[in-house]
Each structure stands twice: as C-alpha cells, then as structure tokens.
Amino acid sequence: QVRLVESGGGLMQAGESLTLSCVGTGVSNAIFRINTMGWYRQAPGKQRELVATITSDGNTNYADSAKGRFTISRDNAKNTVYLQMNNLKPEDTAIYYCHLATFDWWGQGTQVTVSP
C-alpha cells in the first residue's frame, strides 16, 4: 500500500524553526525520484494552498508567503522530501500535507501551530 507519511509538526513560537519530513512508503524509489513533490497547507476555514514544490531534478517553486523563509529539499535515496521552515509566523499555522504529483497522492498531514 502506497503511503506518504508526514512528520515533524508541532507547537512552536513565532521566530522559531521547524523541519517537516515526508517519507514515501510502498512506492518504488524509481517512481519517487522522477516525481515532482510538494508541500501544501490548509489553515482552519481556508482552502488548501501550495507552499513549495521540487521537481525530479531539484528545481524549486515557492509561494510568496514561503519565499525567503522556507526551503524544500529531497533525498531520493530515502524516498523523502523535507520542508525547512525558518522564522515561523502565527499565520503559518496549518495542517501541512505532502503531495506526489503524477499520481496525485496525499499524506495524512501534520499539524503546525505557531503562537505569537
């Protein structure tokens, strides 16, 4: 069974840093490494929105809210994609989801809460 499993969420204070991880299980490394991976988030009462994506060859794309503060990266050998988040703000509070593009697979999400 294919799963994307996010981890690393938590309760943080504004200005702190946090790294999220997403591991693809049940998916071959050959499939994982050729796919664009993404991080999305959904805040209470809002629609899910793009945070960042990374292509198979490492090209990245960020939402304006993430530029300069967040960094997406991947370790294909480990079927893992990361989201390094610096200088967290209360408006970053959301459930963060991992996404594998080609098959439109989603993880279950990990909660990030940032207090002022």
C-alpha positions in Angstrom: 0.0 0.0 0.0 1.4 3.4 -1.0 1.5 6.0 1.7 3.1 9.4 2.1 3.8 9.9 5.8 4.5 13.3 7.1 6.2 14.0 10.4 7.8 16.9 12.3 4.9 19.1 13.1 4.4 20.7 16.5 3.6 23.7 18.6 6.1 26.5 18.0 6.7 30.1 18.9 7.0 32.8 16.4 10.5 33.1 15.1 11.5 29.5 15.7 12.4 27.0 13.0 11.0 23.6 12.2 11.7 20.9 9.6 8.9 18.6 8.2 9.6 15.3 6.6 7.6 13.2 4.3 8.5 9.6 3.5 7.0 7.6 0.6 6.4 4.1 1.7 5.2 1.3 -0.6 6.3 3.3 -3.6 9.4 2.3 -5.6 12.4 4.6 -5.5 12.3 4.7 -9.3 8.8 6.3 -9.1 9.6 8.6 -6.3 12.7 10.1 -7.8 11.1 11.1 -11.1 8.1 12.8 -9.5 7.6 16.4 -8.5 6.9 16.5 -4.8 5.1 19.3 -3.0 4.2 20.7 0.3 0.7 22.2 0.8 -1.0 23.5 3.8 -4.6 24.1 5.0 -5.4 26.6 7.7 -8.7 26.4 9.6 -11.5 27.7 7.4 -9.3 28.2 4.4 -8.6 26.2 1.2 -5.5 24.1 0.8 -2.7 26.1 -0.7 0.6 25.5 -2.3 3.7 26.0 -0.1 6.5 24.7 -2.2 7.3 22.1 -4.9 10.5 20.4 -6.0 11.0 18.7 -9.3 12.9 15.5 -10.0 16.0 17.5 -10.9 15.8 19.8 -7.9 14.1 22.8 -9.3 12.0 24.5 -6.7 9.0 26.8 -6.6 7.6 28.7 -3.6 4.5 30.5 -2.6 5.2 34.2 -1.9 4.5 33.5 1.8 7.3 30.9 1.9 9.9 32.7 -0.1 13.0 33.5 1.9 11.8 31.6 4.9 11.1 28.0 3.8 13.3 25.6 1.9 12.1 22.4 0.2 14.6 19.6 -0.5 14.6 15.9 -1.2 16.6 12.8 -0.6 15.7 10.4 -3.4 17.7 7.6 -1.9 15.4 7.8 1.2 12.1 8.5 -0.7 11.9 11.6 1.5 11.1 15.2 0.9 11.7 17.9 3.5 10.4 21.4 4.3 12.7 23.5 6.4 10.7 26.4 7.9 12.5 29.4 9.5 11.2 32.5 11.2 7.8 30.9 11.7 4.8 33.2 12.0 1.4 32.6 13.5 -0.1 32.7 10.0 1.9 29.6 9.2 -0.4 27.7 11.5 -2.0 24.9 9.4 -2.0 21.3 8.6 0.9 20.6 6.2 0.4 17.9 3.5 2.9 16.2 1.3 2.0 15.5 -2.3 3.3 13.3 -5.1 2.3 14.9 -8.4 1.9 12.2 -11.0 -0.5 10.0 -9.1 -2.0 12.8 -7.0 -1.1 11.1 -3.8 -1.5 12.9 -0.5 -0.3 12.3 3.0 -2.4 12.5 6.1 -0.9 15.8 7.1 1.0 17.1 10.1 -0.2 20.0 12.3 2.0 23.0 12.7 0.8 25.6 15.3 2.7 28.8 15.8 2.0 31.0 18.8 2.8 34.7 18.8 
